[in-house]
Amino acid sequence: MKLVILDRDGVINFDSDRFIKSPAEWKPIPGSLEAIARLTQAGYRVVVASNQSGISRGLFDMDTLNTIHDKMHRAVKAAGGRIEAIFYCPHSDEADCACRKPKPGMFERIAGCFNTDLGDVHAVGDSLRDLRAADAAGALPVLVLTGYGQNTLEEGGLPEKTLVFDDLAAAVEHILNS
């Protein structure tokens, strides 16, 4: 099975230090929707894995998160792509749960749900926690320089086999040609 795991904020859509709290705040990064469409059209299953601690912080509720995700699904579909599933962690750092990145729990759940090994799965993110979770789960960490990606690169400490690209479109180009 061809599978790609994407972080949401900073990879697919613009991020915010104040969280994406409404559908109006969800705005795709140029080229990201088309990149997802290219993956879909090449036979890849695209899955999103995202920390969403705004829920536990009381910044938005599940209905709002579902509405944001509905907007994302519709935008990706309009571009010719498809997101198979969205996995998210609603917990804050203080909860010390197994699903919040940088822990690998969300990735392990994806592997179980899709009955696949993550060894050949590219996991694209813009933060060190995304890359560490991917690496801990045995996936291939990919850093994009959108969102917090440039800061992540400058801070260093990336997992050894991390690939780095300007944005999701460039990462997808590599994935499709490797």
Stockholm file with secondary structure:
# STOCKHOLM 1.0

chainA/1-178         MKLVILDRDGVINFDSDRFIKSPAEWKPIPGSLEAIARLTQAGYRVVVASNQSGISRGLFDMDTLNTIHDKMHRAVKAAGGRIEAIFYCPHSDEADCACRKPKPGMFERIAGCFNTDLGDVHAVGDSLRDLRAADAAGALPVLVLTGYGQNTLEEGGLPEKTLVFDDLAAAVEHILNS
#=GR chainA/1-178 SS CCEEEECSBTTTBCCCTTCCCSGGGCCBCTTHHHHHHHHHHTTCEEEEEEECTTTTTTSSCHHHHHHHHHHHHHHHHHTTCCCCEEEEECCCGGGCCSSSTTSSHHHHHHHHHTTCCSTTCEEEESSHHHHHHHHHTTCEEEEESTTTHHHHHHHCCCCTTCEEESSHHHHHHHHHTC
#=GC SS_cons         CCEEEECSBTTTBCCCTTCCCSGGGCCBCTTHHHHHHHHHHTTCEEEEEEECTTTTTTSSCHHHHHHHHHHHHHHHHHTTCCCCEEEEECCCGGGCCSSSTTSSHHHHHHHHHTTCCSTTCEEEESSHHHHHHHHHTTCEEEEESTTTHHHHHHHCCCCTTCEEESSHHHHHHHHHTC
//
